[in-house]
Amino acid sequence: MRLFAGQSAWLLQRLTALALIVLLLLAAGMVLVRPAGYESWRALLSSAHGAVLVILGFLVLGLHGWVGARDVVLDYVHAPALRLALLFVVAFLLVGVQVRVLLAVARVAGGAA
């Protein structure tokens, strides 16, 4: 048994939560400064800085979700086969969301409708 075995997951969960709070405050600031319509969000995604922020935001969200879901599954699912299957499903869904976000940002940044 390693000393502080769960500390890295705990720290990663807290750091990603802080990053999500910062990104949500930035998004809320954008909504308060100007109306949040389709064109304003499209303009954000069309800019390099906005696209990077959106991609990083979803990566951080996926990492935060992975750590939380992994901890819940490891704590409450004791059958090894079921545990592995559930972790695979969670990972598959989270990677699918990341791929979908990357494709959507690439399509908007590329100018396709």
Number of C-alpha atoms within 10 A of each C-alpha: 4 5 6 9 9 10 10 10 16 14 11 14 18 13 14 20 17 13 16 18 12 13 18 13 12 13 15 12 11 15 14 10 9 9 11 13 9 9 10 14 15 16 13 19 22 18 13 10 10 17 21 14 16 18 18 16 18 19 19 20 17 19 19 21 18 18 15 15 16 17 15 11 16 16 10 9 14 10 9 10 10 12 17 14 11 17 17 12 12 17 18 12 13 19 16 12 15 18 13 12 16 16 12 16 20 15 14 17 18 10 10 8 5
